[in-house]
Amino acid sequence: MIISESSIRVPEASFRYIQNVLRQAKGVFWQQPQKGPARQRKAIFQRMQILYIKRAYNTRLHTQIHALREKGHSVILLLEAPVEYGYNGPGQWNAAEICSRFEVYYALPPRFQNRNQGLLKRLIQKALSGLSPAGERFSRPEERLLFRQALHGIVSRNAIDIIISGNDAIEGEDFRTRLVIEQAAGKIPVVYDCQDFLTDCFDWDKEAQDLQRFVNEKTDGVIHTNPVGFDWIASQCKIRRGLVFPNYASRKYFSSGMPRLSSRDGQLHLVYCGGVQQTPEQYRHPFARDMLFIFREIADLGFPLHLHLGLYPDTPLHEYYMELKNHPGIIMHPYLPYEEAMKSLTRYDIGLFPLELGSLREDVERMGPEILMNSPFSRIDTSKQYEYTLAGLPVMTAPITWVSRWLEENGFGTCFNSVAHLGAILKSSRIKDMTETVQHDADTFSIENKVADLENFLLQVIADRRKG
């Protein structure tokens, strides 16, 4: 599932925008650390100072750090891409609000903006493409040096209790976690927060296997997003302390809902809100999130299909999916900041999480979802089901083991084996029952009700390290 960067171009306006944001970065870690002792730790052990490290600001990071801050903990961020940019483009996040609440540092000093625009442009290009080949993250010596300087500067000036190194393995970000482990040198506990398995994304490449084992075994704690994935990796690696912590959403984005479109026209309105891909021409099999054709098939069922794809204008991916705007029954919505996109979900009736299964499609239709039990699809998790359900929407998902299990166990939705199967479900009486259950029980799985699990886990990891 790797997007080729050969066809990606960086819009000049985006390039200038990112330059300006980086120049205004709050963090100046590349200066020499201030003299004198580090800040004293707070007397109350339960109040942690946490350093989160990621390439780009994303939904999982957003919900976790806000929930931890509301519990009284201090959070510092070390990123590559500017906060407002996130993974999709300028305007996704409210950078002013985020930077006013958290200390934010960027691993790209001004001298690299002014003297080496090629490096800056390459990093922006990676952000626009969304994906990078394994091994490319921090493959250049200057990038590794910048990152080490960033981490050293932050740790030297702050009494960091714990470091969380987050990954999207499709970005090859496990390479950054290895650098974090080496830099921390056992003095500060490191937690590896895994969203994707490196070997699932890079076909069991030997380097990917070795790195995946290293980051799972050498960190003080490991977080995975669902029990299927956790059990799978725990069967292969000796994990010191682990936690299953899904991509929970926050209830605050859905507290003031919008009127349902179905109340005006009596139709069941479907929505997909999330990322998409385009399969490069040289690939034999389609990428799982290359959903151009499946969106058309779903729209042909006769239900209005609303697409919030988060596509930044003037990119090849935007042009690829804009073909759908003329397809009957498909409503393409403009690029929206995250909070607005979440609020808009309350207008619809059904949340969708389809995938392009490629050559597996016929097998699933004929034999059912069990055929995927031993495939990487069994380990996939997403934020979609948690966002949809908090918005009051039952969820129809592709036959992904953990997602469909969670939905069905809680009465929040179900999986479909084919587009025809989806059509039959949408016409059944089950929709009413699932809607009532979701609207009554979904808040149980909000980040506000689950953050204590994360908080207690981090405190346990810190206590383990202090015991030696």
Residue pairs with C-beta under 8 A, 6 or more apart in sequence:
1 131
1 170
1 201
1 277
1 287
1 288
1 289
2 131
2 133
2 170
2 201
2 202
3 129
3 130
3 131
3 277
3 278
3 280
3 287
4 280
4 282
5 125
5 126
5 129
5 132
6 280
7 280
7 316
8 125
8 128
8 129
8 315
8 316
9 315
9 316
10 121
10 124
10 125
10 128
11 314
11 315
13 314
14 89
14 90
14 124
14 128
14 312
14 314
15 120
15 121
15 124
17 90
18 81
18 82
18 85
18 90
18 120
18 124
19 113
19 120
21 82
21 84
21 85
21 90
21 95
22 82
22 106
22 108
22 110
22 113
22 120
23 110
23 113
25 82
25 104
25 105
25 106
26 99
26 103
26 104
26 105
27 78
27 103
27 104
27 105
27 106
27 150
27 154
29 78
29 105
29 149
29 150
29 153
29 154
30 109
30 111
30 146
30 149
30 150
30 153
31 153
33 152
33 153
33 156
33 157
34 156
34 157
38 156
38 157
38 158
38 159
39 157
39 158
39 159
40 159
41 49
41 159
41 161
42 49
45 459
46 72
46 459
47 72
47 73
47 74
48 68
48 73
48 74
48 161
48 162
48 458
48 459
48 462
49 73
49 74
49 75
49 76
49 158
49 159
49 160
49 161
50 65
50 68
50 73
50 74
50 75
50 76
50 160
50 161
50 162
50 163
50 164
50 458
51 75
51 76
51 77
51 78
51 154
51 155
51 158
51 160
51 162
51 163
51 164
52 61
52 64
52 65
52 75
52 76
52 77
52 78
52 164
52 166
53 77
53 78
53 79
53 151
53 163
53 164
53 165
53 166
53 176
53 180
54 61
54 77
54 78
54 79
54 165
54 166
54 167
54 173
55 79
55 80
55 81
55 127
55 137
55 168
55 171
55 173
55 176
56 79
56 80
56 81
56 85
56 86
56 87
56 127
57 77
57 79
57 81
57 83
57 85
57 86
57 87
57 93
57 98
58 86
58 87
58 168
59 247
59 249
59 338
59 383
60 166
60 193
60 195
60 247
60 383
61 77
61 166
62 93
62 98
62 338
63 247
63 248
63 249
63 250
63 447
64 447
64 451
64 454
65 75
65 77
65 102
66 101
66 250
66 447
67 250
67 447
67 448
67 451
67 454
68 75
68 451
68 454
68 455
69 75
69 101
69 102
70 448
70 451
71 451
71 452
71 455
73 455
75 102
75 103
76 102
76 103
76 104
76 105
76 154
76 158
76 160
77 83
77 102
77 103
77 104
77 105
78 105
78 106
78 107
78 150
78 151
78 154
79 104
79 105
79 106
79 107
80 106
80 107
80 108
80 123
80 127
81 87
81 123
81 124
81 127
82 95
82 106
83 93
83 95
83 98
83 99
83 104
84 90
84 91
84 92
84 93
84 94
84 95
85 92
85 93
85 127
86 92
86 93
86 338
87 127
87 130
87 275
88 275
88 310
88 311
88 312
88 335
89 128
89 310
89 312
89 313
89 315
89 335
90 312
91 335
91 337
92 310
92 337
92 338
93 337
93 338
94 337
94 339
98 104
105 150
105 153
105 154
107 143
107 146
107 147
107 150
108 119
108 120
108 123
108 146
109 146
112 119
112 120
112 142
112 146
113 120
116 142
119 140
119 142
119 143
126 132
126 171
128 312
128 315
130 170
130 275
130 277
130 317
131 170
131 171
132 170
132 171
132 172
133 172
134 172
134 198
134 201
134 202
134 205
134 207
134 208
135 172
135 175
135 207
136 172
137 171
137 172
137 173
137 175
137 176
138 144
138 147
138 175
138 176
138 179
139 175
144 179
147 176
147 179
148 179
148 183
151 179
151 180
151 183
152 183
154 160
155 184
155 188
160 188
161 188
161 189
161 462
162 188
162 189
162 190
162 191
162 458
162 461
162 462
163 180
163 184
163 188
163 189
163 190
163 191
164 190
164 191
164 193
164 223
164 458
165 176
165 177
165 180
165 190
165 191
165 192
165 193
165 219
166 173
166 193
166 195
167 173
167 174
167 176
167 177
167 192
167 193
167 194
167 195
167 196
167 215
168 195
168 196
169 194
169 195
169 196
169 197
169 198
169 200
169 201
169 202
170 196
170 201
172 198
174 198
174 211
174 212
174 215
175 211
177 190
177 192
177 215
177 219
178 211
178 214
178 215
180 190
181 190
181 214
181 215
181 218
181 219
184 190
188 465
189 220
189 221
189 461
189 462
189 464
189 465
190 219
190 220
190 221
191 219
191 220
191 221
191 222
191 223
191 458
191 461
192 215
192 216
192 219
192 221
192 222
192 223
193 223
194 215
194 216
194 222
194 223
194 224
194 225
194 229
194 233
195 225
195 247
195 381
197 212
197 229
197 232
197 233
197 376
197 379
198 208
198 211
198 212
199 205
199 208
199 209
199 212
200 376
200 379
201 208
202 208
212 233
212 237
213 236
213 237
216 222
216 233
216 237
216 239
217 237
217 238
217 239
217 240
219 240
220 240
220 241
220 461
220 464
220 465
221 240
221 241
221 242
221 243
221 457
221 458
221 460
221 461
221 464
222 233
222 239
222 240
222 241
222 242
222 243
223 242
223 243
223 244
223 245
223 454
223 457
224 230
224 233
224 242
224 243
224 244
224 245
225 244
225 245
225 246
225 247
225 381
226 244
226 246
226 379
226 381
226 402
226 406
227 244
227 402
228 378
228 379
228 401
228 402
228 405
229 379
229 381
229 402
230 242
230 244
232 378
232 379
233 239
234 242
240 464
241 457
241 460
241 461
241 464
243 453
243 454
243 457
245 450
245 453
245 454
245 457
246 381
246 386
246 445
247 381
247 382
247 383
247 386
248 386
248 445
248 446
248 447
248 450
249 342
249 383
249 386
249 387
249 390
249 446
249 447
250 390
250 446
250 447
250 448
251 390
251 443
251 446
251 447
251 448
252 448
253 339
253 342
253 343
253 390
254 342
254 343
254 345
254 346
254 390
254 391
254 392
256 343
257 343
257 346
257 391
257 392
258 343
258 344
258 346
258 347
259 347
260 269
260 346
260 347
260 348
260 349
261 267
261 269
261 304
261 347
261 348
261 349
262 268
262 269
262 349
267 303
267 304
268 303
268 304
268 349
268 350
268 426
268 431
269 303
269 304
269 306
269 347
269 348
269 349
269 350
270 298
270 303
270 304
270 305
270 306
270 348
270 349
270 350
270 352
270 426
271 305
271 306
271 307
271 308
271 345
271 348
271 350
271 351
271 352
271 388
271 393
272 291
272 295
272 305
272 306
272 307
272 308
272 309
272 351
272 352
272 353
272 354
273 308
273 310
273 341
273 344
273 345
273 351
273 384
273 387
273 388
274 308
274 309
274 310
274 353
274 382
274 383
274 384
275 289
275 309
275 310
276 289
276 290
276 291
276 309
276 311
276 317
276 321
277 287
277 288
277 289
277 290
277 317
278 287
278 290
278 292
278 316
278 317
278 320
279 285
279 286
279 287
279 290
285 358
285 359
286 356
286 358
287 356
288 355
288 356
288 357
288 358
288 377
289 355
289 356
290 356
291 354
291 355
291 356
292 320
292 321
292 323
292 324
293 356
294 354
294 355
294 356
294 419
295 305
295 307
295 324
295 327
295 330
295 354
296 324
296 327
296 330
297 419
298 305
298 352
298 354
298 419
298 422
299 305
299 327
299 328
299 329
299 330
300 329
300 419
301 419
301 422
301 423
301 426
302 329
303 329
303 350
303 426
304 329
304 331
305 329
305 330
305 331
305 352
306 331
306 333
306 348
307 321
307 324
307 330
307 331
307 332
307 333
308 333
308 336
308 341
308 344
309 321
309 332
310 335
310 336
310 341
311 317
311 318
311 321
311 322
311 335
312 318
312 335
313 335
321 332
322 332
324 330
324 332
325 332
333 344
336 344
342 387
342 391
345 351
345 387
345 388
345 391
345 393
346 391
346 392
348 391
348 393
349 393
349 431
349 435
350 393
350 394
350 395
350 396
350 426
350 431
351 384
351 385
351 387
351 388
351 389
351 391
351 393
351 394
351 395
351 396
351 413
352 395
352 396
352 397
353 382
353 384
353 385
353 388
353 395
353 396
353 397
353 398
353 400
353 403
354 397
354 398
355 377
355 398
355 400
357 364
357 377
357 398
360 371
360 372
360 375
361 418
363 371
364 371
364 372
364 399
364 417
364 418
365 417
365 418
365 421
368 399
368 417
369 399
369 401
369 404
369 415
369 417
372 378
372 399
372 400
372 401
373 401
377 398
377 399
377 400
377 401
378 400
378 401
378 402
379 401
379 402
380 400
380 402
380 403
381 402
381 403
382 403
384 395
384 397
385 395
385 397
385 403
385 406
385 407
385 412
385 413
386 445
388 394
388 395
388 413
389 395
389 412
389 413
389 438
389 442
389 445
390 442
390 443
390 445
390 446
392 435
392 438
392 439
392 442
393 435
393 438
394 412
394 413
394 431
394 434
394 435
394 437
394 438
395 407
395 412
395 413
396 413
396 414
396 415
396 416
396 422
396 425
396 426
397 403
397 404
397 407
397 413
397 414
397 415
397 416
398 415
398 416
399 415
399 416
399 417
400 415
403 415
404 413
404 414
404 415
406 412
407 413
407 414
407 415
408 414
408 415
410 437
410 441
410 445
411 433
411 434
411 437
411 438
411 441
412 434
412 437
412 438
412 441
412 442
413 434
413 438
414 425
414 430
414 434
416 422
416 425
425 431
443 449
